[in-house]
Amino acid sequence: MRQINDIIDLFKINIIKTLKDENLYFNIDFDVTIPEDSSFGDISTNVSLKLSSYLKKFPREIAEIIIKKLDKSSLYVNRIEIAGPGFINFYLDDNWIIKIGSMILKNGIDILKKDSSENYLLHLVLNASLNENDINRASAYANALLNILRLKGNRVCLADTIEKEKSLNLDNFGHIINIFPYGHLKNLCYNTKGETVEVGSISLDDSRKRLNENIKDLIGEKRFNFWALSKTVKRDISIPLGSALINNTDNPYFFVSYVYERANNINYILEKEGYKIGSNLKDMSFNLAEGKKIIFEILNFEKVIDEAIKFKEPYKLFNYLYNLCAQFYEYNRKLFIREFEEKDILGNMFILNVIKVFVSKTLDVLTDKVFDI
């Protein structure tokens, strides 16, 4: 499998085949989704509710037929449940840890359906007379949005001067987004097309006064860029001086980057001791539900990216990554790896390797100029 959407398609294709085999099929749209709440399964569908009026049957009755007749051998599910009025919830088995993990290890986060391919112009409207911290926050926002848009296959141009924008043919862009620090420079937008995004201010605070230092120079570009996305775009950000300068979990960049370092260090030590990460379920087992939950959480990545694009809000990806890392801390508390059997050690090494790759690549999207401009 190459994309998250391939997993959705696998379930949808099998459901349609079952409906056709049982003479229950109508050419209707139905959803196969990744529930936000894992108590509703890892995969869920509303197909029974959609078919109810066509078949003149109760949704739960249709769901029971589907579950009974569905070819479960290719879906690798632990169990299937009917919920509420007739939703069908699938709980995936450990084979999917391997499938999802291998997809990440092979492709990084290049696992999204690239069906957009639209042209975007991001016009970063800046002026040297502005507060340099606010300029840097607007730039961090623009670069993160550019990276997110390109993850879905969109073509994006970033213009950071009026002169550069004037040199472009605006008719070539289906989307034009003018980005500037809040309350400034609307009159400097060369084009009269597109939408406007005003980026809130960012400052250092030592609890007694607001400081005027260049924050990016003080704490480093990657840390600054990540912190600059830690709230929704219009909200102002005040960074506590102590948290900015000290590596602790109050610092969001450290909170996330530690996950990479921890996963990398555990595997490095174990590999030195002769343990070798496999890629086959028969060679390993997954004894911690917290670790498996993180892998299944990756299935929500596409939904998060789609929402970040829809709302022009990289914070949605920041929040997703931060919460995924919070789950890692829960996992880490139970990772007494020296007490595990060998197959469990290898299984957790596999999970840690996937987490390491996924976290580092996603962090790069938010903090680096991943794509050439």
C-alpha positions in Angstrom: 0.0 0.0 0.0 1.2 3.4 -0.9 -1.4 5.8 0.5 -3.7 6.1 3.5 -6.5 6.3 0.9 -5.6 2.8 -0.3 -6.7 1.4 3.1 -10.1 3.2 2.8 -10.5 1.9 -0.8 -9.8 -1.7 0.3 -12.7 -1.6 2.8 -15.0 0.2 0.4 -14.3 -2.3 -2.4 -14.9 -5.3 -0.1 -18.2 -3.7 1.1 -19.4 -3.1 -2.4 -18.5 -6.6 -3.5 -20.5 -8.0 -0.5 -23.5 -5.9 -1.4 -23.4 -7.0 -5.0 -23.1 -10.7 -4.0 -26.1 -10.4 -1.7 -28.2 -8.4 -4.3 -28.2 -5.4 -2.0 -26.2 -3.0 -4.1 -27.3 0.5 -5.2 -25.0 3.0 -6.8 -25.0 5.4 -3.9 -22.3 7.4 -2.1 -21.4 6.2 1.3 -18.5 7.0 3.7 -15.7 4.9 5.0 -13.8 7.0 7.5 -11.3 7.0 10.3 -13.2 7.8 13.5 -11.7 10.6 15.7 -12.7 8.5 18.7 -11.0 5.1 18.6 -13.9 3.7 20.7 -15.8 3.8 17.4 -13.3 1.5 15.8 -10.3 2.1 13.6 -12.4 2.2 10.4 -16.1 3.0 10.3 -18.8 3.1 7.6 -22.4 4.5 7.3 -23.2 2.3 4.3 -26.2 0.6 6.1 -27.8 3.9 6.9 -27.4 5.1 3.3 -29.0 1.9 1.9 -31.9 1.7 4.4 -34.4 3.8 2.4 -33.5 2.0 -0.9 -33.8 -1.5 0.5 -36.7 -0.8 2.9 -34.8 -2.4 5.7 -33.6 -1.2 9.1 -29.9 -0.1 9.0 -28.9 -2.6 11.7 -30.5 -5.5 9.7 -28.4 -4.5 6.6 -25.3 -4.1 8.8 -25.8 -7.7 10.2 -25.9 -9.1 6.6 -22.8 -7.2 5.6 -20.8 -8.4 8.6 -21.9 -12.0 8.2 -21.1 -12.1 4.4 -18.1 -9.9 4.2 -14.8 -11.5 3.2 -12.8 -10.7 6.3 -9.6 -12.5 5.3 -8.2 -9.6 3.3 -9.3 -6.9 5.8 -7.3 -8.2 8.8 -9.8 -7.2 11.5 -10.0 -8.3 15.1 -13.7 -7.7 15.3 -16.6 -5.8 13.7 -19.4 -4.2 15.7 -22.7 -2.5 14.9 -23.0 0.9 16.7 -25.9 3.3 17.1 -28.6 3.2 14.4 -26.4 1.0 12.1 -22.8 2.2 11.8 -20.3 -0.6 11.1 -17.1 -0.3 13.1 -14.0 -2.3 12.2 -11.2 -2.9 14.7 -8.0 -3.7 12.9 -5.6 -6.5 13.9 -1.8 -6.4 14.3 -1.2 -7.0 10.6 -2.2 -3.4 10.0 0.7 -2.2 12.3 3.0 -3.8 9.8 1.1 -2.4 6.8 0.8 1.1 8.0 4.3 1.1 9.5 5.9 -0.2 6.4 4.1 2.5 4.4 5.7 5.2 6.6 9.2 3.6 6.6 9.2 3.4 2.8 7.5 6.7 1.9 7.9 8.9 4.9 4.8 11.2 5.0 4.4 11.1 1.2 1.3 9.0 1.8 -1.5 11.3 0.8 -3.9 11.2 -2.2 -2.7 13.9 -4.6 -5.9 14.7 -6.3 -5.8 18.5 -6.0 -3.1 19.8 -8.3 -4.3 23.4 -8.1 -2.2 26.5 -8.5 -1.7 28.7 -5.4 0.0 32.0 -5.0 1.0 32.9 -1.4 1.8 36.6 -1.3 3.8 37.3 1.8 3.3 41.1 2.3 6.2 42.4 4.4 8.0 45.6 5.1 11.3 46.2 6.8 9.7 48.8 9.1 7.6 46.1 10.8 8.5 44.3 14.0 11.0 41.6 13.0 9.3 39.0 15.2 6.0 39.5 13.5 7.7 39.3 10.1 9.3 36.0 11.1 6.0 34.6 12.3 4.2 35.5 9.1 7.1 33.9 7.2 6.9 30.7 9.3 3.1 30.6 8.6 3.6 31.0 4.9 6.3 28.3 4.6 4.3 25.8 6.7 1.2 26.5 4.5 3.3 26.0 1.4 4.6 22.7 2.6 1.2 21.5 3.6 -0.3 22.5 0.2 2.4 20.7 -1.7 1.9 17.5 0.3 -1.4 17.1 -1.5 0.2 17.7 -4.9 -0.7 21.4 -5.3 1.6 23.8 -7.2 2.5 26.7 -5.0 4.5 29.9 -5.6 5.6 32.1 -2.7 6.0 35.8 -3.5 7.7 37.8 -0.7 8.0 41.1 -2.5 5.6 43.3 -4.5 8.1 43.2 -7.3 8.0 39.4 -7.5 4.2 39.4 -7.4 4.0 42.0 -10.2 6.2 39.8 -12.4 3.7 36.9 -12.1 0.6 36.4 -14.3 -2.1 36.3 -11.6 -4.5 34.6 -14.0 -2.4 31.4 -13.7 -3.4 31.0 -10.1 -6.7 29.5 -9.0 -6.0 30.6 -5.4 -4.3 33.8 -4.2 -3.6 34.2 -0.5 -2.3 37.6 0.8 -0.5 37.0 4.1 0.7 39.8 6.4 1.1 40.7 10.1 -2.2 41.6 11.7 -3.4 45.2 11.2 -0.7 46.1 8.7 -0.1 46.7 5.0 -3.4 45.8 3.4 -2.7 48.8 1.1 0.5 47.2 -0.1 -1.2 44.1 -1.6 -0.5 44.5 -5.4 -3.4 42.3 -6.5 -7.0 42.9 -5.7 -7.8 39.2 -6.0 -7.7 36.4 -3.5 -8.2 36.2 0.2 -6.5 37.8 3.1 -4.8 36.1 6.1 -3.7 38.3 8.9 -1.1 36.7 11.2 -1.1 37.6 14.9 1.9 38.9 16.7 4.6 37.0 18.6 6.6 38.2 21.6 8.8 37.1 24.5 7.6 37.6 28.0 9.6 37.3 31.2 6.4 37.7 33.3 7.3 41.3 34.0 7.5 42.9 30.6 7.4 42.2 26.9 10.9 41.8 25.5 11.9 43.2 22.1 14.7 40.7 21.2 14.7 38.9 17.9 13.2 35.6 19.1 14.4 33.5 16.1 18.0 34.6 16.7 17.6 33.8 20.4 16.1 30.3 20.2 16.9 29.2 16.7 14.8 29.0 13.5 13.2 25.6 13.9 12.2 26.2 17.4 10.8 29.6 16.5 8.9 28.4 13.5 7.3 25.6 15.5 6.3 28.0 18.3 5.0 30.4 15.8 2.4 27.8 14.7 1.3 26.9 18.3 -1.9 28.9 18.1 -4.4 29.6 15.4 -3.1 32.1 12.9 -4.9 35.2 14.2 -4.1 34.7 17.9 -1.2 36.5 19.4 1.6 34.3 20.9 3.5 35.3 24.1 6.5 33.0 24.7 7.6 32.7 28.3 11.3 33.5 28.3 12.2 30.6 30.6 10.4 28.0 28.5 12.0 29.3 25.3 15.5 28.9 26.6 15.3 25.6 28.5 14.8 22.1 27.2 11.7 20.9 29.0 8.2 19.7 28.1 6.8 23.3 28.5 8.8 24.0 25.3 6.6 22.6 22.5 9.6 22.0 20.1 11.4 20.1 22.8 8.2 18.2 23.7 8.0 16.9 20.1 11.6 16.6 19.1 12.3 14.5 22.3 10.0 11.8 20.9 12.3 11.4 17.9 15.4 11.4 20.1 13.9 8.9 22.6 12.7 6.5 19.9 16.0 6.8 18.1 18.1 6.2 21.2 16.2 3.1 22.3 16.5 1.5 19.0 20.2 2.5 18.7 21.0 0.8 22.0 19.0 -2.4 21.1 20.6 -2.7 17.7 24.0 -2.4 19.3 23.0 -5.4 21.5 22.1 -7.4 18.4 18.4 -6.9 18.1 17.3 -6.4 14.5 14.0 -4.8 13.4 12.0 -7.1 11.2 9.1 -6.5 8.8 7.1 -9.7 9.3 4.4 -10.3 11.9 5.7 -13.8 12.7 8.9 -12.3 13.9 7.4 -9.8 16.4 4.4 -9.0 18.5 2.9 -5.9 19.9 2.2 -6.0 23.6 1.4 -2.4 24.3 -2.0 -1.0 23.3 -0.5 2.5 23.6 2.0 1.9 20.9 -0.5 0.4 18.5 -2.8 3.4 19.1 -0.1 5.7 17.9 0.3 3.8 14.6 -3.4 3.8 14.0 -3.5 7.5 14.7 -1.4 8.0 11.6 -4.5 7.1 9.6 -6.0 10.5 10.6 -3.1 12.3 8.9 -4.9 12.9 5.6 -8.0 14.3 7.3 -5.8 16.7 9.3 -3.9 17.9 6.2 -7.2 18.4 4.3 -8.6 20.5 7.2 -5.4 22.5 7.4 -5.7 23.3 3.7 -9.5 24.1 3.9 -9.0 26.5 6.8 -5.5 27.8 5.8 -4.5 26.8 9.3 -1.1 25.0 9.8 -2.0 25.0 13.5 -4.2 22.0 12.8 -1.1 20.0 11.9 0.8 21.4 14.9 -2.0 20.3 17.2 -2.2 16.8 15.6 1.5 16.3 15.9 1.6 17.6 19.5 -1.2 15.3 20.6 0.3 12.3 18.9 3.5 13.0 20.8 1.5 13.3 24.0 0.3 9.7 23.3 4.0 8.7 22.9 4.7 9.9 26.5 1.9 7.6 27.7 3.4 4.8 25.7 6.9 5.5 27.0 5.8 5.2 30.6 5.0 1.5 29.9 8.0 0.8 27.7 9.9 -1.4 30.2 11.6 -3.0 27.3 14.2 -4.9 29.3 11.3 -6.9 30.8 9.8 -7.9 27.5 10.1 -11.2 25.5 12.2 -10.9 22.4 9.2 -10.8 20.0 7.8 -7.9 22.0 11.1 -6.1 22.0 11.2 -6.4 18.2 7.6 -5.3 17.8 8.2 -2.2 19.9 11.4 -1.5 18.0 9.3 -1.5 14.8 6.8 0.9 16.3 9.5 3.2 17.6 11.1 3.3 14.1 7.8 4.3 12.5 7.2 7.0 15.2 10.7 8.3 14.7 10.2 8.7 10.9 6.7 10.1 11.1 7.4 12.6 13.8 10.6 13.9 12.2 9.1 14.3 8.7 6.0 16.0 10.0 8.0 18.3 12.2 10.0 19.3 9.1 6.9 20.3 7.3 6.1 22.8 10.1 9.6 24.1 10.7 11.7 23.8 7.5 11.5 24.9 3.9 11.0 21.3 2.8 10.1 22.2 -0.8 12.1 24.4 -3.1 10.3 27.7 -3.8 
